[in-house]
């Protein structure tokens, strides 16, 4: 409170002079009260706790102020002692020990219930006439006992049971009901009807210590209850978890019972129940980088094998696996985006180190609806730089064109195909334009229209075909014959 004053002085002639207006503050007494509306809620990090925000609108510090928590009906739940600074606020708290019941608890406070603190206003120390309704949605989780059995959402639609040794330290599990994100980019998903929520509902389960996955490979038993669907939809029910990085729902499956779906999971997060109308596997296309690959072709000893996973509902990137000759490829050899720009088309590549011989690589994975897909290629590795399978057909050629084929067992720095007469005169050379990529590993085809370097038809006779390739200082070649008869 401010008190204003001003000094006035008169001299012997009666002249008056006034000082500037001044003030001094008279400290007000403490004034304990509650926010409007009262802020009372459940929470806690190591055990479930009932919290309340307490205000002091006065100018006097409150030391050891008592806050009493009551259940409607004047049942005392507990007391806390707090120090409240002038014009400030603090949080009072007591352990929560009441069980979950069908209806919310009605909670009110009394501040300074024994009237030990001189206050400016005495009639605003309680919200007994406007109690706060508390829904029990927090539960103690201990290292040695987990949740001690089933606990659930306040509406009864979700039950969860965490076993012992699943957390590093005692903590609190929250089970909250909230509107779920729509499956906007997943056209085959539809929310299942839950009791009280015909359009579906989301349930967020989290631990106060920020743990996202239970420890020691322990799994919680989770149940979501639903309105019994007709028989045509029953087999399509599945529990899904929201993946924030993908902005998509990911299927966890589950076992459908009479009125609920049940599964074991080590993950926490946001869950919902869906009807899934998708039974199509993801499409997987496999190729070898740096070459036009056909199944059974040659590849280098250190190839990069790539695959494109595609699905209209999205790819579950956590399910991606690559196998070399039936054995899993180490994850450090596999590359794919952790948050793909387009979850419907995910590129994957594997850098392999291969010995000589025949090999196979298989890519596996699931779409976000739990449908599995796979694709496999076979190929060969030859440690030596060689030209294989050279040939020409038809031979003899009587009209039209001749086709030359050959295979390189590794990438060349340069390669060409030349045609000579039996006397050694160059008739045709293929090393530029559309034929400038003969140096790639694998199979090649070259078409000859029977014209020479000047664009004129060649005469009948025997011609030599020479294939050459160079890789560094290593040079290889192969020769064949072709007869032209017209």
C-alpha positions, 0 to 999 in steps of 0.5 A: 500500500502506498501513502503519498505526502507533500511538504509545504514551507512559508517564509516571514513574508507569507510566501509558500513553497511546496516539495514534489509529491512523495510516497512511502509503502506500507507493507501489506499482510500476507494474502494466501489464495488460489488461482482462478480456476484452482490448479490442482493435478496429479503428476510425480516423477518417482511416485504419484503425487497430488500438486496444487499451486498456492499464491501469496498476493501480499507483501509479507513472506509466509514461512511454514504455511500449511496447505491441507488437501481434502476429499469432498466430505471433509476427509483429510488427505494430507498436509504440506508445509511451504514457504511463499515469497511476497507476490509469488507462488509455490507448489504444494504436494502430497503423495497420492494413495487413493485407488482408481474408481469409476468417478473422479475424486472431488478435491479442495484445499484449505490454506492456513487451516489453523489460522496461524498467519495474519492475512489481509483477507481471510475469506479466500483460503479455500476452494471448498465451494468449487472443488477440482475433479481429479481423474486417476490416470497416473500409477506407481511403477517400481523396479521390483514390482512394476505396476503390481498388476493391471492399471488403466485409463480413466475411461476403462478402454485401456489396461496395461501391466508392466512387469518387474525389472522393466524400469531403472528406478521407481517412476510414474506411468501416465495413461492419457486419453486424447484425440488421435492424429488422423491417418491422412496418408494411410488410405486403408486405415479406419478408426475402430469404434471404442466404448464412448468413442464411436469415431475412435480414440488415442491413448498416450502411455508414458513414464515420468522418467522419459523412458520410451522402451522398457528395460531388460527386454521386458514387455508390458501386457496392453489391452484396448477394449472395443465395441464388438464389430461385425464379423467381416471387420473383426479379422482386420482389427490391429493396434497401432502406434504413432511414429512422430518422425514419419507422421504415420501409424505403425501396426503392432498387430495384436490378438483379438479377443471377444471385446478387446485386443491384446499384445505384448510390447516394450514400447510406450507412446501414443496408441490407437485401434484401427480397422485395416483393409490393406493386405497387399505386400510392399513392392521392392525393386532391387538393382546394382548401382553403376550398371544395367543389371539383369539377374545372374549378371556379374558384379564387382567384388565391392558392389552397392546393391540398392532397393526401393521399398514402395507402398501406398500406406508407407514403409516401416523402416524399422523392419528393413533387413538385408541378407547376403547368401542367407545371412543378415548383413550388418546394420552398419553396412545398410543405409536408409533415411531415418526420417524419409521425405516420402515414407511411401518410397524408401531407398535402401542401399547395402555396401557388400564385400564379396568373394568369387562365385555365385551370391544372392542378396535378399531385401525384406521388410514390412509396410506400416500395416504389417504386410511383409515383402521381399525381393532377391537377386542372384549374381556372380563375382569373378576376381579377374578382369575378363571378357566372357560370353562373347558372340555374334548372331546370326552367323552367317548374317544374310540380311538386316543386322548383326548383334554382338554380345559380351560380358565384362566381369568388372568396370573398365576405364574404356572399352570398344568393339571393332570390325576388321577385314581379313586383311586388317582394314578397319571396317567399323568402330563402336566406341562413341555416341550410343556405344560410349558406355561399353565399359560398364560391368555386365552384359552388353549388346552392339548392333551392326547394320552392315554399313562401313565407316563411310556408310556403305554396305559391306561386301560378302566375306569373313570379318574379324570382331575385336573386343577390347577393354582397359582397367588401369594398366590391365588390358584384355581383348577377345576376338571372334569371326562373322560371315556376311552372305547375301 
